[in-house]
């Protein structure tokens, strides 16, 4: 299964499949602002954001990893 995001402004898609393949299920993920690597993971959104900022990422891209088998539309 591919995990993608579509940028409607530029009509491009970003494939997160490789980046998120080992991401912990059910946790919040902080991606770098370039969206090319995971900089932090945590159970809560605030903890993941704080950890990303401590690691020098001032504007992380946040997402929550859905459980296996979740239907995402």
NORLIN-V617498 format. One record per residue. N is the residue number from 1. RES is the residue in one letter. OMEGA is omega in whole degrees, -180 to 180 (NA if undefined). BURIAL is + if it has 9 or more other ideal C-beta (glycine too) atoms within 8 Angstrom, else -. Layout:
{{N;RES;OMEGA;BURIAL} {N;RES;OMEGA;BURIAL}}
This chain:
{{1;X;176;-} {2;X;175;-} {3;X;-175;-} {4;X;173;+} {5;X;179;-} {6;X;175;-} {7;X;-175;+} {8;X;-179;-} {9;X;-178;-} {10;X;-179;-} {11;X;177;-} {12;X;175;-} {13;X;175;-} {14;X;180;-} {15;X;-180;-} {16;X;-174;+} {17;X;-178;+} {18;X;-178;-} {19;X;-174;+} {20;X;-174;+} {21;X;-180;-} {22;X;-179;-} {23;X;-180;+} {24;X;-178;-} {25;X;177;-} {26;X;-180;-} {27;X;175;+} {28;X;-178;+} {29;X;173;+} {30;X;176;+} {31;X;174;+} {32;X;180;+} {33;X;175;+} {34;X;179;-} {35;X;-178;+} {36;X;179;-} {37;X;175;-} {38;X;178;+} {39;X;179;+} {40;X;172;+} {41;X;178;+} {42;X;178;+} {43;X;-179;-} {44;X;178;-} {45;X;-177;+} {46;X;179;-} {47;X;179;+} {48;X;178;+} {49;X;-180;+} {50;X;179;-} {51;X;178;+} {52;X;180;+} {53;X;176;+} {54;X;180;-} {55;X;173;-} {56;X;180;-} {57;X;-175;+} {58;X;-179;-} {59;X;-180;-} {60;X;174;+} {61;X;-173;+} {62;X;173;+} {63;X;177;-} {64;X;180;+} {65;X;-179;+} {66;X;176;-} {67;X;177;-} {68;X;177;-} {69;X;-180;-} {70;X;177;-} {71;X;-179;-} {72;X;-180;-} {73;X;NA;-}}
